[in-house]
Amino acid sequence: MRKFLKLGNWRYKIYLASLKNNELNLIKIGITEFVNAEDRFNWNHLEYNKGSEPESYINLFPEIKICDSVIVENRTKAEEIEAKILSGWGQKDFWLDSQLSGITEVRTYNPKRYAIAKSIITKLKNETRTKTNRNPR
């Protein structure tokens, strides 16, 4: 069985994903403990096949692409960033009769929503680089 690696040390990854099928072009912001954000969807599919999840993103959206991601220091920070992005995106504007976990963080794609999420994630990446590159002298 394939190993799904987790970040550990209480760290989380915020990811921006594109979800597409023949009818829908959606954007999702999410939080995961997995090193590779793609594994959030692979894990969901595996659990669906075992009967532990009610539906699979991979079954509903054959084209899933991680557009960007950033690691943050804890769950609280990840939830704050996710909430900030969702606030910028506005109200949910599509409905899918599904019990997918994380479905409330999905919206119809538009360039403005994409830009909002990319801007926030890029800012976090730059802040992380600045902290990492500081000279301790």
N, C-alpha and C positions, 0 to 999 in steps of 0.2 A: 504494500500500500504506500502511496505517495506521502511524503512528510510535508506538513504545513508548518513552516517556521514562524514563530511569534517573536515580537520585538523584545519582550521582557522588560524588567526594571520599571514597570508601571507605565511604560511609554505607549503611545498610540499614534496611528497614522491617520491623517485626514486625507481623503482622496476625492477627486473630481472625476466622474465617469460619464461617458456617453453611452446611452442604451438605445439601440435601434432594432426595429423589425420592419416589416413591409408597410405598416400603418403609422408607426410612431417614431418620433425622433425626440428623445428625452435626455435630460441631464440630471445627475444625482450627485449629491454631496454625502459623504459618509465617513464613518469612523471604524477603524479596524485595528486589531492587535497583530495582524499578519504582516510579516516583512514585505511581502509582495501584495499590493492591494488587489491584484487580480485573484489572489487566493480567497478573498472574501466571497467572490462569486463561485469559485470552484468548490469551496467548502459548502456553500449553500446547496449547490447541485448534488454533491456527494450525500449530504444529509437528506435532501429530498429523495434521492434514490433509496436511502435506507428507511424512509418513512418518517423521519424526524422533522422535516420541514414541509409545510403545506404546498409550496410551489417553488419552482426554480427560475431564477433570473435567466439562466442560460437557455432554458426551454422557451421562455417568453421573448427574449431578446438575443437572437443569434449573433448580433454584432455588439459586443461590449468592449469599450476601449477606456483605459485609464488615461485621462488627459493630463493629470498632474497629481502630486501628493507631497505631503510634508509630515515629518515626525514631530510630535510635541511631547512635552515632559510628563503629562498625566491626563487622565480621563476628563477632569474638570476643564482643563484648558481646551481639549479637543471639543467638548460639548459647547464651550463658549464660542469657539471659532465656527463650528457648524451652525449654531444659532444666528450668528452674525451674518453668515452667507445666506441662510434661509430668509432672514429678515430682508436682506437686500433683494432677494429674488421675488418676494411678495407671495401672495396666496397661492395655494395649490390650484392649478388650472387644467387638470385633466383627472379623469377617474378611471381606475382599472379595478375590475371586480376580482381582487386577488388579496390573499393574506400574506404576501411577501413581507419578510422582515425588512424594515428600512424603506418601505414604499412611501411613507409620509415625507421623505427627504428627496422625492423625485418631482421634477417639473418639466413642462414642455421646453425644449431647447430654444433659446434665442441668443444672439450674439451678446446682448447686454448681460444676461445672466452668466454666460461663460466668462465675460470680462470681469465681472464682480468677483467670482470665485478665484479666477487666475490671479487677480490683483492681490487679494488677501493671502493666498497661498504663497505667492512670490515674495510678498512683504515678510511673511514668517520665515521663509527660506533665507532671506537676506539678514534678518535679525539673528537667526541661528548661526549663519556664517560669521557675522560680526562677533558674536560671543565666543565662537570657537577660535577665531583668529586673533583675539586680543592678546597682546604681549603682557604677561603677568608682572613685568618689572615695575 
